[in-house]
Amino acid sequence: MVGRITRIISNLYTVEVNNKGKISSHNCRARGKFRNEKLIPLVGDMVRFNPDENYILEILERKNELSRPMIANVDSALIVTSLKRPDLSTLLLDKMIVNVSINNIEPIIVFTKYDLLTEDEIENINSIINYYKQVGYKVVLNTEIDLLDKYIDGKVVVLTGQTGVGKSTLVNKLLPDLNLETNDISDALGRGKHTTRHVELYSYKNSFIVDTPGFSSLDIVEEEKGNIRFYFPEFDNDGCKFRDCKHINEIGCKIKEDVDNNIILKSRYDNYKKMVMGDENFNINN
């Protein structure tokens, strides 16, 4: 039989089979050959398995995969981003956008805790939110559930984001019967505790949703750094003098001119340079 891995706890894999609308679940173990072949079954994998012996026999070809969180065959990623407690980190946001885009996963930005902003903070945050929309990203507040439903309909969706931003809270809004554990933000650390202990895929209307352990960092793969500029949609190479412009040191670069003229958001450009140049002194939480 062929099914999808929906949960992994220790060495036990829950495989769900949809047979003409009839759902069945099977708790399976993986054959030792995967360890020998250095293959790791992931949540989201389509697998061939023996339903009598409950052993996974084959991992079918993947559409894509992420290493953090570890999941395969994802259509969209909800990049859950807090605006306050923890405060908005555009660097972390942009790194997550690039990371999922590199893996051919559509980024959808979900901003949380808008209600905690002061009147003075709202104007600045609104300009940032509007900028991401203008350059082509799908952006919602975590209260705009109807719009979010429209964006994720029929897709396998992963939630990812820094610890304490409200991923489990969002899943509880979408799937209240799950009642996933959430914790308050630590005043001392300014971030939340890990509340999700494993990666699991849940059915939601016509979609699948994954809640994942939070994290506070996300690395850009070294060999991808030269291509990062292609994942900033507002960077239009046709406007530059140089066909292979890196938008860093080139004299007469149109992108740098657009930054100076406030056409491109300066924080986006600064984050791009940090990712490309790999400044070992910068803190991703800044």
Summary of the structure (lengths in Angstrom):
residues: 286
radius of gyration: 20.5
end to end distance: 48.0
largest distance: 66.7
contacts: 848
relative contact order: 0.13
helix: 30%
strand: 28%
